[in-house]
Amino acid sequence: MNSTTLSTILFIVFVIFTLVLVIRAGRSNKKNTQDFYDGGASFSGFQNGLAIAGDYMSAASFLGIAGMIALAGYDGFLYSIGFLVAWLVALLLVAEPLRNSGRFTMGDVVAFRMRQRPVRTASSASTVVVSIFYLLAQMVGAGSLVSLLLGIDPTDSGAKNLIIGVVGILMIVYVTVGGMKGTTYVQIVKAFLLMIGATVLTIMVLWHFGFDIGALLGAAKEQSGNANFLNPGGKYGVEVEGDPFKTLMNKLDLISLGLALVLGTAGLPHILIRFYTVPTAKAARKSVNWAIGNIGAFYLMTIALGFGAAALVGSTAIKEADKGGNLAAPLLAKELGLGIAGETGGATMLAIIGAIAFATILAVVAGLTLASSSSFAHDFYANVIKKGNVDPKSEVRVARIAAILIGVVAIVLAIGAQGLNVAFLVAIAFAIAASANLPAVLYSLFWKNFNTRGAVWAIYGGLGMALVLLVFSGNVSGTETSFIKCLPDTECVKFNWFPLNNPGIVSIPFGFFMGWLGAITSNERNSAKYAELEVRSLTGAAIGKAVSH
C-alpha cells in the first residue's frame, strides 16, 4: 500500500470519527446559548487542559515552526520560545481573571462597566479579524500538507484550492453541528494524537543520532550548507553590510516579532474562551496545569523535529515540497520510516504524521470559527442589535450563520495566501491580537478609571494601526512571497513603504496609548462597577451567572 492510499484511508477514518463525535455532541446540546458557547461548563480540568493544548498547538506549531527551524536554524527556534513564553504571560495576566469575570466571550469582560453597544461592537469586530488571520495560517498549511500526502503536484494551485475549500467546509460543520462540546472533543482527540506523534518522531530522531544532541545539530548545520546555521542573525536581525538603515530595520523587525509572540496569546479570543468551559476556578487552575505541561513538552520536541528535518531531509528537498517550509515534519517522518522499513515504512510514517497534522488543522480552525461566530452572535447581534432582548434559539442560529460566513471569507483569503510560512502568518494574527484586544482587556481588569471611550479607542486604534501597517508592508506587496506577488523582471503593484514585516512594535504601544488617551479625555467613571468586577475577577464569585445589563 503506497503513502497516497494509506493517507487517504487515514484521512477518511479520522474525518468519520470526528464527525461522529460532533454529531453525538450536537444531539446532547440543549439548543441554548450556554451549550453552544461553553458546552454547559461541563468539562473537567483534565479534559479542558487537553483541549486548551489542542487549541494552542496549531499547524503553526507542528508544521510552521518545524519548517522555520529546518530552514533558518537558530532563528527558527525563536518561534518555539516565543510561543511558550507567550502562554505563561497569558496565564499570569489574564486567563483566570477573565474567566472569572465573563460568561461566553472577551466582550463580556471588556463591556462589563462600559456602555454596551460601542464596546461590544468593537470587541466583536476585533475578534472576527484576529480569528480570520489565524484561520489563514491553518488553511494554508492544510493545502500544502494534503497535497503532499495525496501526491498532488505542489504547483497545482487548483487542487490546493479544492483542499482548502474542503477543510473550510469541515470546520463549518464541526461548529454549526457540535458547538463548543463537539469542538472540544475534536481538540482533545487532536491533542492526544499530536503528543503521541511528536513524541515518537522525537525519539526516532534522537535514536538515529545515538541520542547525541551535538551530533544532531552538527549534521543539521552540515546539511544546511550554512556556516552560521546554529548562530543567531541568519533570518532575523540580519546585518546588511553597507546599509545601516536596512540593518536597523531588520533588528527592529526581530523585536517587533518578539513583542507580538509574547503578548499576542493573551489577546487571542479562541484561547481565552476555553476557560469558560469548566465549572469552577479550581477546575480552571487544574486545566492550566495540564495544558502547560503538554504545551511545554511539545515545544521542546519541535527542536528535535526542526533540526532533525534539516539533518535528514535537507533544506533543498523541504523547499521543493513547499516554499514556506511547512512540510518539514511530514518529510522527516517519511525519511525516518524509509530508514527503518524501506518504502513501506516511509509511506506509513508519512501517512500517520500527515493525518495527525490534518487533525491539528481541523481542531484549531473549528476553535477559531467558534470563537469568532460566538462573539458576533453574543456581542454584536444579541447585545448591540437586539439590546439584550433576544431569544436563545435565535442567538444560536445567528452564531451558526456567522460561522458559515466567516468560513467562506477564510477560504477565499487562504487561497490567496498560499506560499507563506504558516508560523509567520500566525505571528501577524498575534500582533493584531496584542494591539487591539490586550490593551482593552488589561485596562478593563486592572485600571479603575478605564471607560467606554478608552475601550473603543484601544480596540479600534490598535486594530486599525496593525491592519494599515500590514497592508503597506512587504507582506501584501513588493516581494515574490507577498499576497500580491511581485516576480523578478516584471512590473507589479508596489506600496510596501512600511519597512517591517511585523507591525507589533508600533501597533501594540499605539493600542495602549489610544486606550489611555480615550480614558483620560472622558469624564465617564463607574467605581461601583469596577469594584464588582474586581471581586468577580479575584474570587470567581459570579461564575455561572449571566453577564447582562
RODO-2510 file (C-alpha; in nm, 4 decimals, decimal comma):
residues 549
     n   res          X          Y          Z
     1     m     0,0000     0,0000     0,0000
     2     n     0,1555     0,3335    -0,1024
     3     s     0,1502     0,6529     0,1030
     4     t    -0,1284     0,8118    -0,1023
     5     t    -0,3680     0,5222    -0,0457
     6     l    -0,2791     0,4923     0,3213
     7     s    -0,3089     0,8677     0,3724
     8     t    -0,6493     0,8718     0,2082
     9     i    -0,7730     0,5882     0,4293
    10     l    -0,6439     0,7559     0,7475
    11     f    -0,7994     1,0878     0,6475
    12     i    -1,1354     0,9275     0,5877
    13     v    -1,1188     0,7355     0,9175
    14     f    -1,0300     1,0472     1,1139
    15     v    -1,2952     1,2631     0,9494
    16     i    -1,5648     0,9993     1,0057
    17     f    -1,4592     0,9511     1,3684
    18     t    -1,4626     1,3232     1,4469
    19     l    -1,7912     1,3757     1,2650
    20     v    -1,9479     1,1030     1,4807
    21     l    -1,8165     1,2807     1,7915
    22     v    -1,9534     1,6139     1,6724
    23     i    -2,2948     1,4738     1,5819
    24     r    -2,3253     1,2998     1,9196
    25     a    -2,2244     1,6208     2,0940
    26     g    -2,4779     1,8133     1,8889
    27     r    -2,7561     1,5781     1,9966
    28     s    -2,6652     1,6229     2,3631
    29     n    -2,6821     2,0021     2,3354
    30     k    -2,9950     2,1588     2,4831
    31     k    -3,0101     2,4108     2,1980
    32     n    -2,9419     2,7009     2,4347
    33     t    -2,6650     2,9587     2,4260
    34     q    -2,4676     2,8085     2,7135
    35     d    -2,4391     2,4666     2,5495
    36     f    -2,3327     2,6206     2,2188
    37     y    -2,0843     2,8730     2,3623
    38     d    -1,9236     2,6913     2,6577
    39     g    -2,0502     2,3317     2,6423
    40     g    -2,2564     2,3850     2,9559
    41     a    -1,9316     2,4428     3,1536
    42     s    -1,9288     2,0661     3,1944
    43     f    -1,5679     1,9724     3,1190
    44     s    -1,3197     1,8577     3,3834
    45     g    -0,9845     2,0260     3,4382
    46     f    -0,8061     1,7381     3,2645
    47     q    -1,0372     1,7478     2,9620
    48     n    -1,0146     2,1232     2,9299
    49     g    -0,6374     2,1152     2,9730
    50     l    -0,6059     1,8794     2,6769
    51     a    -0,8485     2,0932     2,4764
    52     i    -0,6509     2,4105     2,5533
    53     a    -0,3323     2,2366     2,4426
    54     g    -0,5129     2,1147     2,1309
    55     d    -0,6300     2,4683     2,0569
    56     y    -0,2885     2,6236     2,1135
    57     m    -0,0662     2,3689     1,9374
    58     s    -0,1744     2,4665     1,5902
    59     a    -0,0447     2,3986     1,2409
    60     a     0,1899     2,6902     1,3026
    61     s     0,3464     2,4897     1,5837
    62     f     0,3681     2,1481     1,4237
    63     l     0,4267     2,2454     1,0602
    64     g     0,5385     2,6069     1,0627
    65     i     0,7884     2,6035     1,3495
    66     a     0,9463     2,2760     1,2409
    67     g     0,9873     2,4290     0,8948
    68     m     1,1284     2,7526     1,0356
    69     i     1,3920     2,5648     1,2381
    70     a     1,4770     2,3373     0,9448
    71     l     1,5350     2,6311     0,7099
    72     a     1,6562     2,9058     0,9441
    73     g     1,8250     2,7123     1,2244
    74     y     1,8654     2,9075     1,5471
    75     d     1,6390     3,1916     1,4343
    76     g     1,3574     2,9498     1,3617
    77     f     1,3916     2,8226     1,7182
    78     l     1,2897     3,1722     1,8375
    79     y     0,9318     3,0912     1,7400
    80     s     0,9203     2,7962     1,9819
    81     i     1,0484     3,0126     2,2650
    82     g     0,8136     3,2975     2,1757
    83     f     0,5021     3,0809     2,1716
    84     l     0,5916     2,9106     2,5002
    85     v     0,6699     3,2338     2,6870
    86     a     0,3513     3,3847     2,5446
    87     w     0,1475     3,1133     2,7124
    88     l     0,2989     3,1989     3,0508
    89     v     0,2128     3,5671     3,0040
    90     a    -0,1464     3,4783     2,9195
    91     l    -0,1764     3,2649     3,2330
    92     l    -0,0239     3,5172     3,4706
    93     l    -0,2051     3,8253     3,3415
    94     v    -0,5498     3,7480     3,2089
    95     a    -0,6601     3,3840     3,1944
    96     e    -0,8198     3,3308     3,5355
    97     p    -0,9417     3,6899     3,5958
    98     l    -1,1006     3,6950     3,2521
    99     r    -1,2607     3,3566     3,3044
   100     n    -1,3960     3,4548     3,6479
   101     s    -1,5418     3,7808     3,5194
   102     g    -1,7075     3,6808     3,1924
   103     r    -1,9506     3,4253     3,0663
   104     f    -1,9052     3,3485     2,6966
   105     t    -1,6751     3,5990     2,5216
   106     m    -1,3995     3,8512     2,5778
   107     g    -1,6590     4,1234     2,5227
   108     d    -1,8403     4,0203     2,8418
   109     v    -1,5432     4,1419     3,0467
   110     v    -1,4434     4,4482     2,8467
   111     a    -1,8019     4,5786     2,8359
   112     f    -1,8898     4,4949     3,1980
   113     r    -1,8584     4,8512     3,3326
   114     m    -1,8951     5,0329     2,9989
   115     r    -2,1736     5,1343     2,7638
   116     q    -2,2596     4,8047     2,5988
   117     r    -2,3218     4,8804     2,2337
   118     p    -1,9993     5,0610     2,1275
   119     v    -1,7699     4,8345     2,3282
   120     r    -1,9307     4,5073     2,2221
   121     t    -1,9306     4,6199     1,8586
   122     a    -1,5575     4,6897     1,8763
   123     s    -1,4874     4,3650     2,0612
   124     s    -1,6786     4,1598     1,8058
   125     a    -1,5038     4,3268     1,5105
   126     s    -1,1597     4,2659     1,6593
   127     t    -1,2371     3,9025     1,7459
   128     v    -1,3506     3,8273     1,3916
   129     v    -1,0454     3,9932     1,2307
   130     v    -0,7948     3,8140     1,4579
   131     s    -0,9675     3,4800     1,4043
   132     i    -0,9669     3,5152     1,0258
   133     f    -0,5936     3,5901     1,0170
   134     y    -0,5277     3,2870     1,2347
   135     l    -0,7550     3,0774     1,0132
   136     l    -0,5456     3,1727     0,7098
   137     a    -0,2403     3,0075     0,8601
   138     q    -0,4184     2,6802     0,9358
   139     m    -0,5809     2,6541     0,5952
   140     v    -0,2639     2,7394     0,4032
   141     g    -0,0966     2,4599     0,5986
   142     a    -0,3800     2,2260     0,5075
   143     g    -0,3367     2,2954     0,1359
   144     s     0,0360     2,2150     0,1442
   145     l     0,0018     1,9126     0,3713
   146     v    -0,2767     1,7285     0,1927
   147     s    -0,1179     1,7973    -0,1463
   148     l     0,1957     1,6164    -0,0296
   149     l     0,0093     1,3231     0,1199
   150     l    -0,2148     1,2692    -0,1807
   151     g     0,0722     1,3010    -0,4281
   152     i    -0,0552     1,6234    -0,5821
   153     d     0,1906     1,8420    -0,7756
   154     p     0,2965     2,1298    -0,5422
   155     t     0,2438     2,3735    -0,8296
   156     d    -0,1164     2,2586    -0,8880
   157     s    -0,2968     2,5559    -0,7353
   158     g    -0,6394     2,4253    -0,8353
   159     a    -0,6002     2,1095    -0,6256
   160     k    -0,4741     2,3092    -0,3278
   161     n    -0,7684     2,5462    -0,3575
   162     l    -1,0056     2,2494    -0,3511
   163     i    -0,8363     2,1107    -0,0388
   164     i    -0,8649     2,4472     0,1383
   165     g    -1,2338     2,4544     0,0473
   166     v    -1,2917     2,1067     0,1899
   167     v    -1,1165     2,1976     0,5169
   168     g    -1,3317     2,5092     0,5387
   169     i    -1,6499     2,3074     0,4906
   170     l    -1,5461     2,0587     0,7601
   171     m    -1,4748     2,3309     1,0142
   172     i    -1,8138     2,4891     0,9444
   173     v    -1,9824     2,1527     1,0038
   174     y    -1,7953     2,0970     1,3311
   175     v    -1,9031     2,4339     1,4706
   176     t    -2,2592     2,4520     1,3423
   177     v    -2,3464     2,0949     1,4428
   178     g    -2,1446     2,0369     1,7587
   179     g    -2,0926     2,3821     1,9104
   180     m    -1,8411     2,4016     2,1950
   181     k    -1,8917     2,0381     2,3006
   182     g    -1,8191     1,8974     1,9572
   183     t    -1,5257     2,1310     1,9032
   184     t    -1,3782     2,0397     2,2432
   185     y    -1,3972     1,6667     2,1754
   186     v    -1,2164     1,7156     1,8439
   187     q    -0,9473     1,9213     2,0189
   188     i    -0,8972     1,6566     2,2895
   189     v    -0,8531     1,3818     2,0293
   190     k    -0,6174     1,6021     1,8303
   191     a    -0,4028     1,6895     2,1354
   192     f    -0,3695     1,3213     2,2246
   193     l    -0,2686     1,2249     1,8705
   194     l    -0,0295     1,5188     1,8289
   195     m     0,1577     1,4496     2,1528
   196     i     0,1977     1,0818     2,0600
   197     g     0,3118     1,1653     1,7071
   198     a     0,5608     1,4316     1,8182
   199     t     0,6983     1,2043     2,0912
   200     v     0,7501     0,9130     1,8519
   201     l     0,9220     1,1363     1,5940
   202     t     1,1460     1,2936     1,8580
   203     i     1,2561     0,9550     1,9927
   204     m     1,3228     0,8284     1,6387
   205     v     1,5338     1,1359     1,5544
   206     l     1,7375     1,1099     1,8732
   207     w     1,7769     0,7338     1,8285
   208     h     1,9069     0,7926     1,4739
   209     f     2,1871     1,0090     1,6188
   210     g     2,2552     0,7862     1,9185
   211     f     2,0787     1,0329     2,1489
   212     d     2,3688     1,2719     2,0883
   213     i     2,2286     1,6261     2,0587
   214     g     2,5662     1,7554     1,9379
   215     a     2,5697     1,5061     1,6512
   216     l     2,2154     1,6087     1,5543
   217     l     2,2997     1,9791     1,5494
   218     g     2,6258     1,9171     1,3659
   219     a     2,4520     1,7141     1,0947
   220     a     2,1843     1,9808     1,0591
   221     k     2,4463     2,2519     1,0167
   222     e     2,6427     2,0489     0,7631
   223     q     2,3356     1,9561     0,5587
   224     s     2,2133     2,3178     0,5525
   225     g     2,5316     2,4390     0,3837
   226     n     2,5207     2,7471     0,6063
   227     a     2,8151     2,8014     0,8400
   228     n     2,6016     3,0257     1,0623
   229     f     2,3052     2,7868     1,0772
   230     l     2,3355     2,7455     1,4557
   231     n     2,4082     3,1143     1,5207
   232     p     2,1543     3,3954     1,5676
   233     g     2,1073     3,6556     1,2976
   234     g     2,0631     3,4332     0,9948
   235     k     1,6988     3,5240     0,9327
   236     y     1,6061     3,7916     1,1878
   237     g     1,8133     4,0929     1,2794
   238     v     2,0393     4,0330     0,9797
   239     e     2,3246     4,2798     0,9445
   240     v     2,3420     4,4136     0,5891
   241     e     2,6927     4,5328     0,5053
   242     g     2,6967     4,8890     0,3771
   243     d     2,3303     4,9510     0,4578
   244     p     2,2905     5,0643     0,8233
   245     f     1,9224     5,1551     0,7721
   246     k     1,8333     4,8067     0,6482
   247     t     2,0316     4,6555     0,9364
   248     l     1,8397     4,8692     1,1859
   249     m     1,5062     4,7728     1,0317
   250     n     1,5959     4,4038     1,0484
   251     k     1,6780     4,4333     1,4179
   252     l     1,3572     4,6271     1,4881
   253     d     1,1608     4,3621     1,2995
   254     l     1,3038     4,0989     1,5336
   255     i     1,1955     4,2996     1,8391
   256     s     0,8551     4,3511     1,6800
   257     l     0,8168     3,9778     1,6217
   258     g     0,9144     3,9023     1,9818
   259     l     0,6597     4,1504     2,1190
   260     a     0,3850     4,0029     1,9026
   261     l     0,4599     3,6437     2,0018
   262     v     0,4948     3,7095     2,3748
   263     l     0,1947     3,9409     2,4155
   264     g    -0,0356     3,8081     2,1445
   265     t    -0,1659     3,4941     2,3166
   266     a    -0,3190     3,6996     2,5987
   267     g    -0,5419     3,8622     2,3371
   268     l    -0,6406     3,5550     2,1324
   269     p    -1,0178     3,5016     2,1734
   270     h    -1,0199     3,1305     2,0826
   271     i    -0,7743     3,0579     2,3660
   272     l    -0,9435     3,2759     2,6268
   273     i    -1,2947     3,1352     2,5782
   274     r    -1,1704     2,7879     2,6702
   275     f    -1,1627     2,8961     3,0357
   276     y    -1,5409     2,9357     3,0323
   277     t    -1,5938     2,5620     2,9772
   278     v    -1,5120     2,4423     3,3312
   279     p    -1,7483     2,4727     3,6315
   280     t    -1,5112     2,6075     3,8992
   281     a    -1,1990     2,8172     3,9464
   282     k    -1,0248     2,5081     4,0842
   283     a    -1,1007     2,3187     3,7628
   284     a    -0,9667     2,6143     3,5635
   285     r    -0,6369     2,6042     3,7526
   286     k    -0,6155     2,2282     3,7055
   287     s    -0,6747     2,2665     3,3319
   288     v    -0,3920     2,5216     3,3227
   289     n    -0,1536     2,2697     3,4807
   290     w    -0,2394     2,0015     3,2250
   291     a    -0,2211     2,2490     2,9371
   292     i     0,1157     2,3971     3,0246
   293     g     0,2672     2,0514     3,0779
   294     n     0,1599     1,9363     2,7330
   295     i     0,2460     2,2627     2,5609
   296     g     0,5903     2,2914     2,7221
   297     a     0,6816     1,9339     2,6309
   298     f     0,5587     1,9807     2,2756
   299     y     0,7614     2,2958     2,2080
   300     l     1,0742     2,1256     2,3363
   301     m     1,0104     1,8465     2,0868
   302     t     0,9803     2,0910     1,7950
   303     i     1,3548     2,1495     1,8357
   304     a     1,4262     1,7854     1,7543
   305     l     1,1712     1,7897     1,4714
   306     g     1,3137     2,1020     1,3073
   307     f     1,6832     2,0185     1,3337
   308     g     1,6064     1,6546     1,2525
   309     a     1,4385     1,7627     0,9285
   310     a     1,7361     1,9859     0,8452
   311     a     1,9793     1,6984     0,9043
   312     l     1,7897     1,4115     0,7415
   313     v     1,5770     1,5761     0,4709
   314     g     1,7753     1,8869     0,3803
   315     s     1,6640     2,2410     0,3044
   316     t     1,6557     2,1852    -0,0721
   317     a     1,4060     1,8993    -0,0535
   318     i     1,1954     2,0876     0,2027
   319     k     1,1766     2,3975    -0,0163
   320     e     1,0928     2,1917    -0,3251
   321     a     0,7942     2,0410    -0,1440
   322     d     0,6770     2,3773    -0,0065
   323     k     0,8458     2,7175    -0,0333
   324     g     0,7378     2,8133     0,3174
   325     g     0,8922     2,5009     0,4709
   326     n     0,5579     2,3842     0,6081
   327     l     0,6158     2,0188     0,5161
   328     a     0,9399     1,9651     0,7088
   329     a     0,7810     1,7471     0,9800
   330     p     0,5906     1,5128     0,7421
   331     l     0,9010     1,4782     0,5209
   332     l     1,1066     1,3968     0,8309
   333     a     0,8565     1,1246     0,9222
   334     k     0,8866     0,9775     0,5732
   335     e     1,2666     0,9801     0,5870
   336     l     1,2714     0,8110     0,9271
   337     g     1,0268     0,5469     0,8059
   338     l     1,2404     0,4793     0,4988
   339     g     1,5401     0,4156     0,7212
   340     i     1,3528     0,1552     0,9254
   341     a     1,1327    -0,0341     0,6795
   342     g     1,2045     0,0981     0,3318
   343     e     0,9264     0,2313     0,1091
   344     t     0,6547     0,0732     0,3209
   345     g     0,7886     0,2328     0,6378
   346     g     0,8243     0,5696     0,4693
   347     a     0,4708     0,5593     0,3307
   348     t     0,3285     0,4523     0,6670
   349     m     0,5080     0,7194     0,8718
   350     l     0,4222     0,9921     0,6207
   351     a     0,0557     0,8949     0,6225
   352     i     0,0296     0,8738     1,0035
   353     i     0,2080     1,2025     1,0767
   354     g     0,0199     1,3708     0,7930
   355     a    -0,3125     1,2553     0,9357
   356     i    -0,2122     1,3899     1,2787
   357     a    -0,1182     1,7243     1,1244
   358     f    -0,4508     1,7286     0,9425
   359     a    -0,6258     1,6624     1,2751
   360     t    -0,4314     1,9550     1,4205
   361     i    -0,5555     2,1876     1,1497
   362     l    -0,9205     2,0802     1,1757
   363     a    -0,9259     2,1163     1,5551
   364     v    -0,7779     2,4657     1,5546
   365     v    -0,9898     2,6019     1,2696
   366     a    -1,3010     2,4746     1,4481
   367     g    -1,1993     2,6561     1,7670
   368     l    -1,1259     2,9781     1,5792
   369     t    -1,4539     2,9681     1,3902
   370     l    -1,6462     2,9048     1,7116
   371     a    -1,4780     3,1982     1,8901
   372     s    -1,5487     3,4446     1,6101
   373     s    -1,9052     3,3325     1,5396
   374     s    -1,9864     3,3306     1,9132
   375     s    -1,8564     3,6854     1,9518
   376     f    -2,0576     3,8042     1,6540
   377     a    -2,3795     3,6440     1,7791
   378     h    -2,3396     3,7161     2,1522
   379     d    -2,1700     4,0566     2,1448
   380     f    -2,2985     4,2155     1,8254
   381     y    -2,6323     4,0505     1,7485
   382     a    -2,7672     3,9861     2,0994
   383     n    -2,6309     4,2898     2,2827
   384     v    -2,5982     4,5533     2,0097
   385     i    -2,8716     4,4838     1,7558
   386     k    -3,1228     4,3259     1,9977
   387     k    -3,0044     4,5250     2,3038
   388     g    -3,0048     4,2136     2,5218
   389     n    -3,3629     4,1150     2,4366
   390     v    -3,3058     3,8047     2,2303
   391     d    -3,4372     3,4509     2,2204
   392     p    -3,1561     3,1988     2,2936
   393     k    -3,2510     2,9867     1,9913
   394     s    -3,2266     3,2897     1,7637
   395     e    -2,8852     3,3776     1,9047
   396     v    -2,7530     3,0277     1,8414
   397     r    -2,8974     3,0339     1,4888
   398     v    -2,7166     3,3623     1,4163
   399     a    -2,3928     3,2113     1,5529
   400     r    -2,4254     2,9226     1,3091
   401     i    -2,4903     3,1567     1,0162
   402     a    -2,1882     3,3656     1,1205
   403     a    -1,9736     3,0501     1,1273
   404     i    -2,0684     2,9810     0,7664
   405     l    -1,9892     3,3360     0,6524
   406     i    -1,6574     3,3509     0,8400
   407     g    -1,5612     3,0140     0,6957
   408     v    -1,6263     3,1356     0,3409
   409     v    -1,4181     3,4513     0,3929
   410     a    -1,1310     3,2458     0,5389
   411     i    -1,1382     3,0073     0,2409
   412     v    -1,1171     3,2918    -0,0109
   413     l    -0,8307     3,4694     0,1696
   414     a    -0,6364     3,1466     0,2319
   415     i    -0,6378     3,0680    -0,1388
   416     g    -0,4519     3,3960    -0,1996
   417     a    -0,2067     3,3473     0,0897
   418     q    -0,0541     3,0185    -0,0283
   419     g     0,3258     3,0063    -0,0276
   420     l     0,3657     3,1885     0,3040
   421     n     0,5003     3,0111     0,6122
   422     v     0,2136     2,9339     0,8472
   423     a     0,4122     3,0285     1,1597
   424     f     0,4734     3,3692     1,0047
   425     l     0,1030     3,4138     0,9295
   426     v     0,0187     3,3302     1,2903
   427     a     0,2701     3,5907     1,4097
   428     i     0,0670     3,8515     1,2199
   429     a    -0,2507     3,7355     1,3981
   430     f    -0,0657     3,7579     1,7306
   431     a     0,0404     4,1170     1,6523
   432     i    -0,3187     4,2196     1,5776
   433     a    -0,4482     4,0475     1,8936
   434     a    -0,1832     4,2145     2,1105
   435     s    -0,2552     4,5540     1,9529
   436     a    -0,6349     4,5521     1,9715
   437     n    -0,7540     4,3081     2,2387
   438     l    -0,4811     4,3025     2,5008
   439     p    -0,4882     4,6762     2,5894
   440     a    -0,8674     4,6706     2,6326
   441     v    -0,8591     4,3527     2,8446
   442     l    -0,5769     4,4658     3,0750
   443     y    -0,7148     4,8159     3,1235
   444     s    -1,0618     4,6739     3,1936
   445     l    -0,9355     4,4316     3,4566
   446     f    -0,6763     4,6480     3,6316
   447     w    -0,7399     5,0221     3,5731
   448     k    -1,0119     5,1798     3,7842
   449     n    -1,0535     5,4885     3,5607
   450     f    -1,0908     5,2994     3,2337
   451     n    -1,4136     5,3753     3,0469
   452     t    -1,6114     5,3328     2,7267
   453     r    -1,4145     5,5775     2,5138
   454     g    -1,0880     5,4223     2,6269
   455     a    -1,2066     5,0708     2,5389
   456     v    -1,3323     5,1698     2,1952
   457     w    -1,0240     5,3755     2,1114
   458     a    -0,7907     5,0983     2,2325
   459     i    -0,9566     4,8304     2,0206
   460     y    -1,0101     5,0313     1,7035
   461     g    -0,6798     5,2178     1,7391
   462     g    -0,4683     4,9054     1,7832
   463     l    -0,6634     4,7101     1,5228
   464     g    -0,6584     4,9918     1,2674
   465     m    -0,2876     5,0643     1,3094
   466     a    -0,1935     4,6959     1,2821
   467     l    -0,4012     4,6489     0,9664
   468     v    -0,2766     4,9686     0,7996
   469     l     0,0878     4,8821     0,8632
   470     l     0,0259     4,5267     0,7478
   471     v    -0,1279     4,6433     0,4191
   472     f     0,1620     4,8789     0,3497
   473     s     0,4321     4,6226     0,4342
   474     g     0,6074     4,3620     0,2241
   475     n     0,3503     4,1058     0,3354
   476     v     0,0949     4,2416     0,0902
   477     s     0,3055     4,3775    -0,1985
   478     g     0,6583     4,4238    -0,3281
   479     t     0,8149     4,0750    -0,2982
   480     e     0,7877     3,7284    -0,4514
   481     t     0,6181     3,5932    -0,1399
   482     s     0,3745     3,8823    -0,0901
   483     f    -0,0016     3,8388    -0,1034
   484     i     0,0173     4,0391    -0,4295
   485     k     0,3180     3,8580    -0,5738
   486     c     0,5909     4,0631    -0,7424
   487     l     0,8083     3,8436    -0,9654
   488     p     1,1614     3,9450    -1,0765
   489     d     1,1953     4,1427    -1,4010
   490     t     0,8246     4,2185    -1,4128
   491     e     0,6304     4,5320    -1,3357
   492     c     0,3916     4,4953    -1,0452
   493     v     0,1951     4,6950    -0,7935
   494     k     0,4125     4,8051    -0,5009
   495     f     0,3039     5,0025    -0,1951
   496     n     0,5288     4,8470     0,0700
   497     w     0,6521     5,1690     0,2312
   498     f     0,6439     5,0282     0,5869
   499     p     0,9863     4,8622     0,6280
   500     l     0,8913     4,5962     0,8879
   501     n     0,7148     4,2667     0,8276
   502     n     0,5564     4,2565     1,1726
   503     p     0,3699     4,5714     1,2859
   504     g     0,3728     4,4874     1,6589
   505     i     0,6487     4,7256     1,7691
   506     v     0,4354     5,0195     1,6507
   507     s     0,0764     4,8940     1,6758
   508     i     0,0950     4,7393     2,0272
   509     p     0,2162     5,0575     2,2038
   510     f    -0,0277     5,2568     1,9901
   511     g    -0,3205     5,0436     2,1111
   512     f    -0,2216     5,1016     2,4752
   513     f    -0,1711     5,4735     2,4086
   514     m    -0,5124     5,5126     2,2449
   515     g    -0,6792     5,3318     2,5365
   516     w    -0,5106     5,5675     2,7832
   517     l    -0,5878     5,8769     2,5747
   518     g    -0,9530     5,7825     2,5320
   519     a    -0,9962     5,7179     2,9032
   520     i    -0,8403     6,0428     3,0264
   521     t    -1,0346     6,2569     2,7756
   522     s    -1,3687     6,1240     2,9002
   523     n    -1,5348     6,2034     3,2330
   524     e    -1,7177     5,8687     3,2479
   525     r    -1,6339     5,6710     3,5646
   526     n    -1,8092     5,3772     3,7302
   527     s    -1,6278     5,2978     4,0539
   528     a    -1,9032     5,0696     4,1838
   529     k    -1,8911     4,8504     3,8750
   530     y    -1,5130     4,8358     3,8889
   531     a    -1,5290     4,7201     4,2499
   532     e    -1,7754     4,4484     4,1481
   533     l    -1,5554     4,3443     3,8558
   534     e    -1,2531     4,3290     4,0847
   535     v    -1,4330     4,0941     4,3240
   536     r    -1,5513     3,8769     4,0355
   537     s    -1,2066     3,8541     3,8769
   538     l    -1,0284     3,7643     4,2005
   539     t    -1,2820     3,5267     4,3523
   540     g    -1,4945     3,3894     4,0690
   541     a    -1,7993     3,4765     4,2783
   542     a    -2,0250     3,5341     3,9774
   543     i    -1,9340     3,2260     3,7768
   544     g    -2,2427     3,0773     3,6165
   545     k    -2,4436     3,3974     3,6427
   546     a    -2,5470     3,5830     3,3319
   547     v    -2,3431     3,8868     3,2377
   548     s    -2,6060     4,1269     3,1102
   549     h    -2,7034     4,4869     3,1641
***
